[in-house]
Amino acid sequence: MTLEWTGYVAAALTTIAFVPQAIKTLRSRDTRSISLGMYLAFTVGVAFWLAYGIFLQSWSMIVANIITLALSGTILAMKLRYG
């Protein structure tokens, strides 16, 4: 038995934890209380985690970071557009 299941659990929990904020922001389009610097750093960090997951061929990291990158990238774009 490998510990790869822990990666899948961690990936699922951290991705799921991000979803409510993403939904709230997408519905309200209110990004005033979101820090641009934080979302910029977070989105770039997720992109690097995705690249690292691809390098390791870790599907748990790849799938979770693709989803999180799509959500955070969308919110970052909304922040840049709506302020």
mmCIF file of the N, C-alpha and C atoms, coordinates in Angstrom:
data_MODEL
# 
_entry.id   MODEL 
# 
loop_
_atom_site.group_PDB 
_atom_site.id 
_atom_site.type_symbol 
_atom_site.label_atom_id 
_atom_site.label_alt_id 
_atom_site.label_comp_id 
_atom_site.label_asym_id 
_atom_site.label_entity_id 
_atom_site.label_seq_id 
_atom_site.pdbx_PDB_ins_code 
_atom_site.Cartn_x 
_atom_site.Cartn_y 
_atom_site.Cartn_z 
_atom_site.occupancy 
_atom_site.B_iso_or_equiv 
_atom_site.pdbx_formal_charge 
_atom_site.auth_seq_id 
_atom_site.auth_comp_id 
_atom_site.auth_asym_id 
_atom_site.auth_atom_id 
_atom_site.pdbx_PDB_model_num 
ATOM 1   N N  . MET A 1 1  ? 0.848   -1.190 0.000   1.00 0.00 ? 1  MET A N  1 
ATOM 2   C CA . MET A 1 1  ? 0.000   0.000  0.000   1.00 0.00 ? 1  MET A CA 1 
ATOM 3   C C  . MET A 1 1  ? 0.886   1.244  0.000   1.00 0.00 ? 1  MET A C  1 
ATOM 4   N N  . THR A 1 2  ? 0.603   2.160  -0.900  1.00 0.00 ? 2  THR A N  1 
ATOM 5   C CA . THR A 1 2  ? 1.378   3.398  -0.958  1.00 0.00 ? 2  THR A CA 1 
ATOM 6   C C  . THR A 1 2  ? 0.641   4.508  -0.231  1.00 0.00 ? 2  THR A C  1 
ATOM 7   N N  . LEU A 1 3  ? 1.344   5.573  -0.018  1.00 0.00 ? 3  LEU A N  1 
ATOM 8   C CA . LEU A 1 3  ? 0.734   6.742  0.629   1.00 0.00 ? 3  LEU A CA 1 
ATOM 9   C C  . LEU A 1 3  ? 0.204   7.737  -0.397  1.00 0.00 ? 3  LEU A C  1 
ATOM 10  N N  . GLU A 1 4  ? 0.106   7.323  -1.648  1.00 0.00 ? 4  GLU A N  1 
ATOM 11  C CA . GLU A 1 4  ? -0.396  8.241  -2.672  1.00 0.00 ? 4  GLU A CA 1 
ATOM 12  C C  . GLU A 1 4  ? -1.826  8.692  -2.373  1.00 0.00 ? 4  GLU A C  1 
ATOM 13  N N  . TRP A 1 5  ? -2.590  7.883  -1.683  1.00 0.00 ? 5  TRP A N  1 
ATOM 14  C CA . TRP A 1 5  ? -3.960  8.264  -1.322  1.00 0.00 ? 5  TRP A CA 1 
ATOM 15  C C  . TRP A 1 5  ? -3.971  9.539  -0.495  1.00 0.00 ? 5  TRP A C  1 
ATOM 16  N N  . THR A 1 6  ? -2.913  9.781  0.295   1.00 0.00 ? 6  THR A N  1 
ATOM 17  C CA . THR A 1 6  ? -2.864  11.016 1.087   1.00 0.00 ? 6  THR A CA 1 
ATOM 18  C C  . THR A 1 6  ? -2.781  12.236 0.177   1.00 0.00 ? 6  THR A C  1 
ATOM 19  N N  . GLY A 1 7  ? -2.110  12.086 -0.949  1.00 0.00 ? 7  GLY A N  1 
ATOM 20  C CA . GLY A 1 7  ? -2.048  13.171 -1.926  1.00 0.00 ? 7  GLY A CA 1 
ATOM 21  C C  . GLY A 1 7  ? -3.406  13.463 -2.519  1.00 0.00 ? 7  GLY A C  1 
ATOM 22  N N  . TYR A 1 8  ? -4.154  12.423 -2.800  1.00 0.00 ? 8  TYR A N  1 
ATOM 23  C CA . TYR A 1 8  ? -5.497  12.615 -3.350  1.00 0.00 ? 8  TYR A CA 1 
ATOM 24  C C  . TYR A 1 8  ? -6.429  13.263 -2.326  1.00 0.00 ? 8  TYR A C  1 
ATOM 25  N N  . VAL A 1 9  ? -6.336  12.849 -1.072  1.00 0.00 ? 9  VAL A N  1 
ATOM 26  C CA . VAL A 1 9  ? -7.167  13.449 -0.025  1.00 0.00 ? 9  VAL A CA 1 
ATOM 27  C C  . VAL A 1 9  ? -6.792  14.919 0.161   1.00 0.00 ? 9  VAL A C  1 
ATOM 28  N N  . ALA A 1 10 ? -5.493  15.200 0.249   1.00 0.00 ? 10 ALA A N  1 
ATOM 29  C CA . ALA A 1 10 ? -5.032  16.584 0.413   1.00 0.00 ? 10 ALA A CA 1 
ATOM 30  C C  . ALA A 1 10 ? -5.461  17.445 -0.775  1.00 0.00 ? 10 ALA A C  1 
ATOM 31  N N  . ALA A 1 11 ? -5.300  16.920 -1.969  1.00 0.00 ? 11 ALA A N  1 
ATOM 32  C CA . ALA A 1 11 ? -5.673  17.667 -3.177  1.00 0.00 ? 11 ALA A CA 1 
ATOM 33  C C  . ALA A 1 11 ? -7.171  17.946 -3.198  1.00 0.00 ? 11 ALA A C  1 
ATOM 34  N N  . ALA A 1 12 ? -7.966  16.946 -2.860  1.00 0.00 ? 12 ALA A N  1 
ATOM 35  C CA . ALA A 1 12 ? -9.418  17.133 -2.863  1.00 0.00 ? 12 ALA A CA 1 
ATOM 36  C C  . ALA A 1 12 ? -9.840  18.162 -1.822  1.00 0.00 ? 12 ALA A C  1 
ATOM 37  N N  . LEU A 1 13 ? -9.304  18.062 -0.619  1.00 0.00 ? 13 LEU A N  1 
ATOM 38  C CA . LEU A 1 13 ? -9.703  18.981 0.452   1.00 0.00 ? 13 LEU A CA 1 
ATOM 39  C C  . LEU A 1 13 ? -9.293  20.418 0.163   1.00 0.00 ? 13 LEU A C  1 
ATOM 40  N N  . THR A 1 14 ? -8.068  20.630 -0.292  1.00 0.00 ? 14 THR A N  1 
ATOM 41  C CA . THR A 1 14 ? -7.624  22.002 -0.546  1.00 0.00 ? 14 THR A CA 1 
ATOM 42  C C  . THR A 1 14 ? -8.336  22.614 -1.750  1.00 0.00 ? 14 THR A C  1 
ATOM 43  N N  . THR A 1 15 ? -8.664  21.810 -2.739  1.00 0.00 ? 15 THR A N  1 
ATOM 44  C CA . THR A 1 15 ? -9.410  22.316 -3.888  1.00 0.00 ? 15 THR A CA 1 
ATOM 45  C C  . THR A 1 15 ? -10.852 22.615 -3.497  1.00 0.00 ? 15 THR A C  1 
ATOM 46  N N  . ILE A 1 16 ? -11.482 21.697 -2.781  1.00 0.00 ? 16 ILE A N  1 
ATOM 47  C CA . ILE A 1 16 ? -12.864 21.899 -2.333  1.00 0.00 ? 16 ILE A CA 1 
ATOM 48  C C  . ILE A 1 16 ? -12.964 23.118 -1.414  1.00 0.00 ? 16 ILE A C  1 
ATOM 49  N N  . ALA A 1 17 ? -11.969 23.330 -0.565  1.00 0.00 ? 17 ALA A N  1 
ATOM 50  C CA . ALA A 1 17 ? -11.990 24.466 0.351   1.00 0.00 ? 17 ALA A CA 1 
ATOM 51  C C  . ALA A 1 17 ? -11.988 25.791 -0.404  1.00 0.00 ? 17 ALA A C  1 
ATOM 52  N N  . PHE A 1 18 ? -11.436 25.818 -1.576  1.00 0.00 ? 18 PHE A N  1 
ATOM 53  C CA . PHE A 1 18 ? -11.339 27.037 -2.367  1.00 0.00 ? 18 PHE A CA 1 
ATOM 54  C C  . PHE A 1 18 ? -12.634 27.343 -3.123  1.00 0.00 ? 18 PHE A C  1 
ATOM 55  N N  . VAL A 1 19 ? -13.434 26.337 -3.385  1.00 0.00 ? 19 VAL A N  1 
ATOM 56  C CA . VAL A 1 19 ? -14.626 26.478 -4.224  1.00 0.00 ? 19 VAL A CA 1 
ATOM 57  C C  . VAL A 1 19 ? -15.660 27.479 -3.679  1.00 0.00 ? 19 VAL A C  1 
ATOM 58  N N  . PRO A 1 20 ? -16.023 27.470 -2.385  1.00 0.00 ? 20 PRO A N  1 
ATOM 59  C CA . PRO A 1 20 ? -17.039 28.435 -1.922  1.00 0.00 ? 20 PRO A CA 1 
ATOM 60  C C  . PRO A 1 20 ? -16.658 29.894 -2.170  1.00 0.00 ? 20 PRO A C  1 
ATOM 61  N N  . GLN A 1 21 ? -15.390 30.244 -1.943  1.00 0.00 ? 21 GLN A N  1 
ATOM 62  C CA . GLN A 1 21 ? -14.954 31.621 -2.197  1.00 0.00 ? 21 GLN A CA 1 
ATOM 63  C C  . GLN A 1 21 ? -15.041 31.944 -3.682  1.00 0.00 ? 21 GLN A C  1 
ATOM 64  N N  . ALA A 1 22 ? -14.649 30.999 -4.503  1.00 0.00 ? 22 ALA A N  1 
ATOM 65  C CA . ALA A 1 22 ? -14.710 31.207 -5.949  1.00 0.00 ? 22 ALA A CA 1 
ATOM 66  C C  . ALA A 1 22 ? -16.150 31.410 -6.402  1.00 0.00 ? 22 ALA A C  1 
ATOM 67  N N  . ILE A 1 23 ? -17.061 30.583 -5.913  1.00 0.00 ? 23 ILE A N  1 
ATOM 68  C CA . ILE A 1 23 ? -18.476 30.716 -6.285  1.00 0.00 ? 23 ILE A CA 1 
ATOM 69  C C  . ILE A 1 23 ? -19.032 32.063 -5.833  1.00 0.00 ? 23 ILE A C  1 
ATOM 70  N N  . LYS A 1 24 ? -18.731 32.446 -4.603  1.00 0.00 ? 24 LYS A N  1 
ATOM 71  C CA . LYS A 1 24 ? -19.221 33.729 -4.078  1.00 0.00 ? 24 LYS A CA 1 
ATOM 72  C C  . LYS A 1 24 ? -18.718 34.895 -4.927  1.00 0.00 ? 24 LYS A C  1 
ATOM 73  N N  . THR A 1 25 ? -17.451 34.862 -5.276  1.00 0.00 ? 25 THR A N  1 
ATOM 74  C CA . THR A 1 25 ? -16.870 35.942 -6.067  1.00 0.00 ? 25 THR A CA 1 
ATOM 75  C C  . THR A 1 25 ? -17.441 35.956 -7.480  1.00 0.00 ? 25 THR A C  1 
ATOM 76  N N  . LEU A 1 26 ? -17.609 34.787 -8.077  1.00 0.00 ? 26 LEU A N  1 
ATOM 77  C CA . LEU A 1 26 ? -18.165 34.720 -9.429  1.00 0.00 ? 26 LEU A CA 1 
ATOM 78  C C  . LEU A 1 26 ? -19.607 35.221 -9.468  1.00 0.00 ? 26 LEU A C  1 
ATOM 79  N N  . ARG A 1 27 ? -20.377 34.898 -8.445  1.00 0.00 ? 27 ARG A N  1 
ATOM 80  C CA . ARG A 1 27 ? -21.779 35.332 -8.416  1.00 0.00 ? 27 ARG A CA 1 
ATOM 81  C C  . ARG A 1 27 ? -21.915 36.826 -8.150  1.00 0.00 ? 27 ARG A C  1 
ATOM 82  N N  . SER A 1 28 ? -21.144 37.326 -7.203  1.00 0.00 ? 28 SER A N  1 
ATOM 83  C CA . SER A 1 28 ? -21.302 38.728 -6.801  1.00 0.00 ? 28 SER A CA 1 
ATOM 84  C C  . SER A 1 28 ? -20.489 39.694 -7.662  1.00 0.00 ? 28 SER A C  1 
ATOM 85  N N  . ARG A 1 29 ? -19.428 39.199 -8.260  1.00 0.00 ? 29 ARG A N  1 
ATOM 86  C CA . ARG A 1 29 ? -18.472 40.025 -9.011  1.00 0.00 ? 29 ARG A CA 1 
ATOM 87  C C  . ARG A 1 29 ? -17.849 41.117 -8.139  1.00 0.00 ? 29 ARG A C  1 
ATOM 88  N N  . ASP A 1 30 ? -17.955 40.940 -6.838  1.00 0.00 ? 30 ASP A N  1 
ATOM 89  C CA . ASP A 1 30 ? -17.383 41.894 -5.886  1.00 0.00 ? 30 ASP A CA 1 
ATOM 90  C C  . ASP A 1 30 ? -15.995 41.426 -5.489  1.00 0.00 ? 30 ASP A C  1 
ATOM 91  N N  . THR A 1 31 ? -14.986 42.148 -5.952  1.00 0.00 ? 31 THR A N  1 
ATOM 92  C CA . THR A 1 31 ? -13.598 41.779 -5.661  1.00 0.00 ? 31 THR A CA 1 
ATOM 93  C C  . THR A 1 31 ? -12.886 42.842 -4.823  1.00 0.00 ? 31 THR A C  1 
ATOM 94  N N  . ARG A 1 32 ? -13.645 43.804 -4.301  1.00 0.00 ? 32 ARG A N  1 
ATOM 95  C CA . ARG A 1 32 ? -13.024 44.896 -3.549  1.00 0.00 ? 32 ARG A CA 1 
ATOM 96  C C  . ARG A 1 32 ? -12.239 44.418 -2.338  1.00 0.00 ? 32 ARG A C  1 
ATOM 97  N N  . SER A 1 33 ? -12.726 43.392 -1.661  1.00 0.00 ? 33 SER A N  1 
ATOM 98  C CA . SER A 1 33 ? -12.061 42.941 -0.434  1.00 0.00 ? 33 SER A CA 1 
ATOM 99  C C  . SER A 1 33 ? -10.974 41.905 -0.704  1.00 0.00 ? 33 SER A C  1 
ATOM 100 N N  . ILE A 1 34 ? -10.724 41.602 -1.960  1.00 0.00 ? 34 ILE A N  1 
ATOM 101 C CA . ILE A 1 34 ? -9.696  40.627 -2.319  1.00 0.00 ? 34 ILE A CA 1 
ATOM 102 C C  . ILE A 1 34 ? -8.386  41.356 -2.596  1.00 0.00 ? 34 ILE A C  1 
ATOM 103 N N  . SER A 1 35 ? -7.326  40.870 -2.016  1.00 0.00 ? 35 SER A N  1 
ATOM 104 C CA . SER A 1 35 ? -6.012  41.459 -2.220  1.00 0.00 ? 35 SER A CA 1 
ATOM 105 C C  . SER A 1 35 ? -5.450  41.030 -3.579  1.00 0.00 ? 35 SER A C  1 
ATOM 106 N N  . LEU A 1 36 ? -5.128  42.015 -4.418  1.00 0.00 ? 36 LEU A N  1 
ATOM 107 C CA . LEU A 1 36 ? -4.543  41.719 -5.721  1.00 0.00 ? 36 LEU A CA 1 
ATOM 108 C C  . LEU A 1 36 ? -3.206  41.005 -5.562  1.00 0.00 ? 36 LEU A C  1 
ATOM 109 N N  . GLY A 1 37 ? -2.374  41.491 -4.657  1.00 0.00 ? 37 GLY A N  1 
ATOM 110 C CA . GLY A 1 37 ? -1.072  40.871 -4.442  1.00 0.00 ? 37 GLY A CA 1 
ATOM 111 C C  . GLY A 1 37 ? -1.177  39.420 -4.008  1.00 0.00 ? 37 GLY A C  1 
ATOM 112 N N  . MET A 1 38 ? -2.130  39.141 -3.112  1.00 0.00 ? 38 MET A N  1 
ATOM 113 C CA . MET A 1 38 ? -2.311  37.772 -2.638  1.00 0.00 ? 38 MET A CA 1 
ATOM 114 C C  . MET A 1 38 ? -2.768  36.872 -3.771  1.00 0.00 ? 38 MET A C  1 
ATOM 115 N N  . TYR A 1 39 ? -3.756  37.324 -4.560  1.00 0.00 ? 39 TYR A N  1 
ATOM 116 C CA . TYR A 1 39 ? -4.258  36.470 -5.639  1.00 0.00 ? 39 TYR A CA 1 
ATOM 117 C C  . TYR A 1 39 ? -3.240  36.295 -6.746  1.00 0.00 ? 39 TYR A C  1 
ATOM 118 N N  . LEU A 1 40 ? -2.446  37.302 -7.000  1.00 0.00 ? 40 LEU A N  1 
ATOM 119 C CA . LEU A 1 40 ? -1.388  37.186 -8.002  1.00 0.00 ? 40 LEU A CA 1 
ATOM 120 C C  . LEU A 1 40 ? -0.359  36.156 -7.553  1.00 0.00 ? 40 LEU A C  1 
ATOM 121 N N  . ALA A 1 41 ? 0.106   36.277 -6.312  1.00 0.00 ? 41 ALA A N  1 
ATOM 122 C CA . ALA A 1 41 ? 1.083   35.324 -5.776  1.00 0.00 ? 41 ALA A CA 1 
ATOM 123 C C  . ALA A 1 41 ? 0.490   33.919 -5.709  1.00 0.00 ? 41 ALA A C  1 
ATOM 124 N N  . PHE A 1 42 ? -0.761  33.805 -5.274  1.00 0.00 ? 42 PHE A N  1 
ATOM 125 C CA . PHE A 1 42 ? -1.412  32.505 -5.158  1.00 0.00 ? 42 PHE A CA 1 
ATOM 126 C C  . PHE A 1 42 ? -1.532  31.824 -6.520  1.00 0.00 ? 42 PHE A C  1 
ATOM 127 N N  . THR A 1 43 ? -1.987  32.575 -7.528  1.00 0.00 ? 43 THR A N  1 
ATOM 128 C CA . THR A 1 43 ? -2.187  32.004 -8.860  1.00 0.00 ? 43 THR A CA 1 
ATOM 129 C C  . THR A 1 43 ? -0.859  31.568 -9.477  1.00 0.00 ? 43 THR A C  1 
ATOM 130 N N  . VAL A 1 44 ? 0.167   32.375 -9.333  1.00 0.00 ? 44 VAL A N  1 
ATOM 131 C CA . VAL A 1 44 ? 1.490   31.993 -9.841  1.00 0.00 ? 44 VAL A CA 1 
ATOM 132 C C  . VAL A 1 44 ? 2.006   30.767 -9.076  1.00 0.00 ? 44 VAL A C  1 
ATOM 133 N N  . GLY A 1 45 ? 1.795   30.750 -7.767  1.00 0.00 ? 45 GLY A N  1 
ATOM 134 C CA . GLY A 1 45 ? 2.212   29.599 -6.969  1.00 0.00 ? 45 GLY A CA 1 
ATOM 135 C C  . GLY A 1 45 ? 1.517   28.324 -7.398  1.00 0.00 ? 45 GLY A C  1 
ATOM 136 N N  . VAL A 1 46 ? 0.220   28.396 -7.668  1.00 0.00 ? 46 VAL A N  1 
ATOM 137 C CA . VAL A 1 46 ? -0.529  27.224 -8.126  1.00 0.00 ? 46 VAL A CA 1 
ATOM 138 C C  . VAL A 1 46 ? 0.001   26.759 -9.486  1.00 0.00 ? 46 VAL A C  1 
ATOM 139 N N  . ALA A 1 47 ? 0.349   27.697 -10.350 1.00 0.00 ? 47 ALA A N  1 
ATOM 140 C CA . ALA A 1 47 ? 0.917   27.327 -11.650 1.00 0.00 ? 47 ALA A CA 1 
ATOM 141 C C  . ALA A 1 47 ? 2.234   26.571 -11.466 1.00 0.00 ? 47 ALA A C  1 
ATOM 142 N N  . PHE A 1 48 ? 3.042   27.010 -10.513 1.00 0.00 ? 48 PHE A N  1 
ATOM 143 C CA . PHE A 1 48 ? 4.295   26.301 -10.234 1.00 0.00 ? 48 PHE A CA 1 
ATOM 144 C C  . PHE A 1 48 ? 4.035   24.925 -9.625  1.00 0.00 ? 48 PHE A C  1 
ATOM 145 N N  . TRP A 1 49 ? 3.031   24.810 -8.727  1.00 0.00 ? 49 TRP A N  1 
ATOM 146 C CA . TRP A 1 49 ? 2.663   23.506 -8.174  1.00 0.00 ? 49 TRP A CA 1 
ATOM 147 C C  . TRP A 1 49 ? 2.209   22.573 -9.306  1.00 0.00 ? 49 TRP A C  1 
ATOM 148 N N  . LEU A 1 50 ? 1.462   23.111 -10.258 1.00 0.00 ? 50 LEU A N  1 
ATOM 149 C CA . LEU A 1 50 ? 1.028   22.311 -11.402 1.00 0.00 ? 50 LEU A CA 1 
ATOM 150 C C  . LEU A 1 50 ? 2.240   21.820 -12.196 1.00 0.00 ? 50 LEU A C  1 
ATOM 151 N N  . ALA A 1 51 ? 3.168   22.717 -12.477 1.00 0.00 ? 51 ALA A N  1 
ATOM 152 C CA . ALA A 1 51 ? 4.379   22.331 -13.211 1.00 0.00 ? 51 ALA A CA 1 
ATOM 153 C C  . ALA A 1 51 ? 5.157   21.252 -12.450 1.00 0.00 ? 51 ALA A C  1 
ATOM 154 N N  . TYR A 1 52 ? 5.251   21.401 -11.145 1.00 0.00 ? 52 TYR A N  1 
ATOM 155 C CA . TYR A 1 52 ? 5.949   20.418 -10.309 1.00 0.00 ? 52 TYR A CA 1 
ATOM 156 C C  . TYR A 1 52 ? 5.215   19.075 -10.332 1.00 0.00 ? 52 TYR A C  1 
ATOM 157 N N  . GLY A 1 53 ? 3.892   19.112 -10.260 1.00 0.00 ? 53 GLY A N  1 
ATOM 158 C CA . GLY A 1 53 ? 3.106   17.885 -10.338 1.00 0.00 ? 53 GLY A CA 1 
ATOM 159 C C  . GLY A 1 53 ? 3.292   17.181 -11.674 1.00 0.00 ? 53 GLY A C  1 
ATOM 160 N N  . ILE A 1 54 ? 3.357   17.959 -12.759 1.00 0.00 ? 54 ILE A N  1 
ATOM 161 C CA . ILE A 1 54 ? 3.608   17.377 -14.079 1.00 0.00 ? 54 ILE A CA 1 
ATOM 162 C C  . ILE A 1 54 ? 4.991   16.735 -14.109 1.00 0.00 ? 54 ILE A C  1 
ATOM 163 N N  . PHE A 1 55 ? 5.982   17.419 -13.561 1.00 0.00 ? 55 PHE A N  1 
ATOM 164 C CA . PHE A 1 55 ? 7.345   16.885 -13.504 1.00 0.00 ? 55 PHE A CA 1 
ATOM 165 C C  . PHE A 1 55 ? 7.379   15.560 -12.745 1.00 0.00 ? 55 PHE A C  1 
ATOM 166 N N  . LEU A 1 56 ? 6.650   15.507 -11.623 1.00 0.00 ? 56 LEU A N  1 
ATOM 167 C CA . LEU A 1 56 ? 6.612   14.289 -10.806 1.00 0.00 ? 56 LEU A CA 1 
ATOM 168 C C  . LEU A 1 56 ? 5.654   13.240 -11.356 1.00 0.00 ? 56 LEU A C  1 
ATOM 169 N N  . GLN A 1 57 ? 4.841   13.625 -12.344 1.00 0.00 ? 57 GLN A N  1 
ATOM 170 C CA . GLN A 1 57 ? 3.788   12.770 -12.889 1.00 0.00 ? 57 GLN A CA 1 
ATOM 171 C C  . GLN A 1 57 ? 2.829   12.325 -11.779 1.00 0.00 ? 57 GLN A C  1 
ATOM 172 N N  . SER A 1 58 ? 2.499   13.283 -10.910 1.00 0.00 ? 58 SER A N  1 
ATOM 173 C CA . SER A 1 58 ? 1.587   13.039 -9.796  1.00 0.00 ? 58 SER A CA 1 
ATOM 174 C C  . SER A 1 58 ? 0.203   13.515 -10.183 1.00 0.00 ? 58 SER A C  1 
ATOM 175 N N  . TRP A 1 59 ? -0.684  12.564 -10.506 1.00 0.00 ? 59 TRP A N  1 
ATOM 176 C CA . TRP A 1 59 ? -2.016  12.932 -10.974 1.00 0.00 ? 59 TRP A CA 1 
ATOM 177 C C  . TRP A 1 59 ? -2.824  13.670 -9.930  1.00 0.00 ? 59 TRP A C  1 
ATOM 178 N N  . SER A 1 60 ? -2.602  13.372 -8.650  1.00 0.00 ? 60 SER A N  1 
ATOM 179 C CA . SER A 1 60 ? -3.335  14.109 -7.618  1.00 0.00 ? 60 SER A CA 1 
ATOM 180 C C  . SER A 1 60 ? -2.962  15.585 -7.648  1.00 0.00 ? 60 SER A C  1 
ATOM 181 N N  . MET A 1 61 ? -1.689  15.890 -7.806  1.00 0.00 ? 61 MET A N  1 
ATOM 182 C CA . MET A 1 61 ? -1.240  17.282 -7.883  1.00 0.00 ? 61 MET A CA 1 
ATOM 183 C C  . MET A 1 61 ? -1.688  17.936 -9.184  1.00 0.00 ? 61 MET A C  1 
ATOM 184 N N  . ILE A 1 62 ? -1.626  17.200 -10.260 1.00 0.00 ? 62 ILE A N  1 
ATOM 185 C CA . ILE A 1 62 ? -1.973  17.759 -11.565 1.00 0.00 ? 62 ILE A CA 1 
ATOM 186 C C  . ILE A 1 62 ? -3.446  18.147 -11.610 1.00 0.00 ? 62 ILE A C  1 
ATOM 187 N N  . VAL A 1 63 ? -4.323  17.226 -11.269 1.00 0.00 ? 63 VAL A N  1 
ATOM 188 C CA . VAL A 1 63 ? -5.763  17.487 -11.356 1.00 0.00 ? 63 VAL A CA 1 
ATOM 189 C C  . VAL A 1 63 ? -6.177  18.600 -10.402 1.00 0.00 ? 63 VAL A C  1 
ATOM 190 N N  . ALA A 1 64 ? -5.726  18.516 -9.152  1.00 0.00 ? 64 ALA A N  1 
ATOM 191 C CA . ALA A 1 64 ? -6.102  19.536 -8.165  1.00 0.00 ? 64 ALA A CA 1 
ATOM 192 C C  . ALA A 1 64 ? -5.625  20.916 -8.591  1.00 0.00 ? 64 ALA A C  1 
ATOM 193 N N  . ASN A 1 65 ? -4.420  21.004 -9.099  1.00 0.00 ? 65 ASN A N  1 
ATOM 194 C CA . ASN A 1 65 ? -3.880  22.304 -9.462  1.00 0.00 ? 65 ASN A CA 1 
ATOM 195 C C  . ASN A 1 65 ? -4.451  22.840 -10.772 1.00 0.00 ? 65 ASN A C  1 
ATOM 196 N N  . ILE A 1 66 ? -4.886  21.986 -11.666 1.00 0.00 ? 66 ILE A N  1 
ATOM 197 C CA . ILE A 1 66 ? -5.580  22.464 -12.865 1.00 0.00 ? 66 ILE A CA 1 
ATOM 198 C C  . ILE A 1 66 ? -6.892  23.128 -12.453 1.00 0.00 ? 66 ILE A C  1 
ATOM 199 N N  . ILE A 1 67 ? -7.637  22.465 -11.573 1.00 0.00 ? 67 ILE A N  1 
ATOM 200 C CA . ILE A 1 67 ? -8.914  23.019 -11.117 1.00 0.00 ? 67 ILE A CA 1 
ATOM 201 C C  . ILE A 1 67 ? -8.699  24.315 -10.347 1.00 0.00 ? 67 ILE A C  1 
ATOM 202 N N  . THR A 1 68 ? -7.762  24.296 -9.403  1.00 0.00 ? 68 THR A N  1 
ATOM 203 C CA . THR A 1 68 ? -7.500  25.483 -8.588  1.00 0.00 ? 68 THR A CA 1 
ATOM 204 C C  . THR A 1 68 ? -6.960  26.626 -9.441  1.00 0.00 ? 68 THR A C  1 
ATOM 205 N N  . LEU A 1 69 ? -6.110  26.324 -10.408 1.00 0.00 ? 69 LEU A N  1 
ATOM 206 C CA . LEU A 1 69 ? -5.577  27.364 -11.292 1.00 0.00 ? 69 LEU A CA 1 
ATOM 207 C C  . LEU A 1 69 ? -6.694  27.998 -12.118 1.00 0.00 ? 69 LEU A C  1 
ATOM 208 N N  . ALA A 1 70 ? -7.618  27.189 -12.598 1.00 0.00 ? 70 ALA A N  1 
ATOM 209 C CA . ALA A 1 70 ? -8.742  27.739 -13.357 1.00 0.00 ? 70 ALA A CA 1 
ATOM 210 C C  . ALA A 1 70 ? -9.582  28.669 -12.482 1.00 0.00 ? 70 ALA A C  1 
ATOM 211 N N  . LEU A 1 71 ? -9.867  28.249 -11.257 1.00 0.00 ? 71 LEU A N  1 
ATOM 212 C CA . LEU A 1 71 ? -10.669 29.079 -10.347 1.00 0.00 ? 71 LEU A CA 1 
ATOM 213 C C  . LEU A 1 71 ? -9.927  30.347 -9.938  1.00 0.00 ? 71 LEU A C  1 
ATOM 214 N N  . SER A 1 72 ? -8.682  30.207 -9.517  1.00 0.00 ? 72 SER A N  1 
ATOM 215 C CA . SER A 1 72 ? -7.940  31.387 -9.056  1.00 0.00 ? 72 SER A CA 1 
ATOM 216 C C  . SER A 1 72 ? -7.618  32.320 -10.216 1.00 0.00 ? 72 SER A C  1 
ATOM 217 N N  . GLY A 1 73 ? -7.360  31.763 -11.388 1.00 0.00 ? 73 GLY A N  1 
ATOM 218 C CA . GLY A 1 73 ? -7.111  32.601 -12.560 1.00 0.00 ? 73 GLY A CA 1 
ATOM 219 C C  . GLY A 1 73 ? -8.339  33.403 -12.951 1.00 0.00 ? 73 GLY A C  1 
ATOM 220 N N  . THR A 1 74 ? -9.501  32.784 -12.828 1.00 0.00 ? 74 THR A N  1 
ATOM 221 C CA . THR A 1 74 ? -10.756 33.491 -13.117 1.00 0.00 ? 74 THR A CA 1 
ATOM 222 C C  . THR A 1 74 ? -10.978 34.627 -12.131 1.00 0.00 ? 74 THR A C  1 
ATOM 223 N N  . ILE A 1 75 ? -10.761 34.347 -10.856 1.00 0.00 ? 75 ILE A N  1 
ATOM 224 C CA . ILE A 1 75 ? -10.945 35.391 -9.843  1.00 0.00 ? 75 ILE A CA 1 
ATOM 225 C C  . ILE A 1 75 ? -9.906  36.495 -10.018 1.00 0.00 ? 75 ILE A C  1 
ATOM 226 N N  . LEU A 1 76 ? -8.668  36.133 -10.335 1.00 0.00 ? 76 LEU A N  1 
ATOM 227 C CA . LEU A 1 76 ? -7.638  37.144 -10.582 1.00 0.00 ? 76 LEU A CA 1 
ATOM 228 C C  . LEU A 1 76 ? -8.032  38.021 -11.768 1.00 0.00 ? 76 LEU A C  1 
ATOM 229 N N  . ALA A 1 77 ? -8.537  37.412 -12.828 1.00 0.00 ? 77 ALA A N  1 
ATOM 230 C CA . ALA A 1 77 ? -8.979  38.192 -13.991 1.00 0.00 ? 77 ALA A CA 1 
ATOM 231 C C  . ALA A 1 77 ? -10.122 39.132 -13.607 1.00 0.00 ? 77 ALA A C  1 
ATOM 232 N N  . MET A 1 78 ? -11.036 38.648 -12.776 1.00 0.00 ? 78 MET A N  1 
ATOM 233 C CA . MET A 1 78 ? -12.144 39.503 -12.324 1.00 0.00 ? 78 MET A CA 1 
ATOM 234 C C  . MET A 1 78 ? -11.616 40.657 -11.473 1.00 0.00 ? 78 MET A C  1 
ATOM 235 N N  . LYS A 1 79 ? -10.634 40.374 -10.629 1.00 0.00 ? 79 LYS A N  1 
ATOM 236 C CA . LYS A 1 79 ? -10.038 41.425 -9.794  1.00 0.00 ? 79 LYS A CA 1 
ATOM 237 C C  . LYS A 1 79 ? -9.401  42.488 -10.676 1.00 0.00 ? 79 LYS A C  1 
ATOM 238 N N  . LEU A 1 80 ? -8.688  42.059 -11.695 1.00 0.00 ? 80 LEU A N  1 
ATOM 239 C CA . LEU A 1 80 ? -8.047  43.011 -12.587 1.00 0.00 ? 80 LEU A CA 1 
ATOM 240 C C  . LEU A 1 80 ? -9.083  43.808 -13.393 1.00 0.00 ? 80 LEU A C  1 
ATOM 241 N N  . ARG A 1 81 ? -10.174 43.180 -13.746 1.00 0.00 ? 81 ARG A N  1 
ATOM 242 C CA . ARG A 1 81 ? -11.204 43.861 -14.547 1.00 0.00 ? 81 ARG A CA 1 
ATOM 243 C C  . ARG A 1 81 ? -12.097 44.763 -13.705 1.00 0.00 ? 81 ARG A C  1 
ATOM 244 N N  . TYR A 1 82 ? -12.565 44.263 -12.571 1.00 0.00 ? 82 TYR A N  1 
ATOM 245 C CA . TYR A 1 82 ? -13.551 44.990 -11.761 1.00 0.00 ? 82 TYR A CA 1 
ATOM 246 C C  . TYR A 1 82 ? -12.942 45.746 -10.587 1.00 0.00 ? 82 TYR A C  1 
ATOM 247 N N  . GLY A 1 83 ? -11.677 45.495 -10.310 1.00 0.00 ? 83 GLY A N  1 
ATOM 248 C CA . GLY A 1 83 ? -11.024 46.187 -9.198  1.00 0.00 ? 83 GLY A CA 1 
ATOM 249 C C  . GLY A 1 83 ? -11.430 45.641 -7.914  1.00 0.00 ? 83 GLY A C  1 
# 
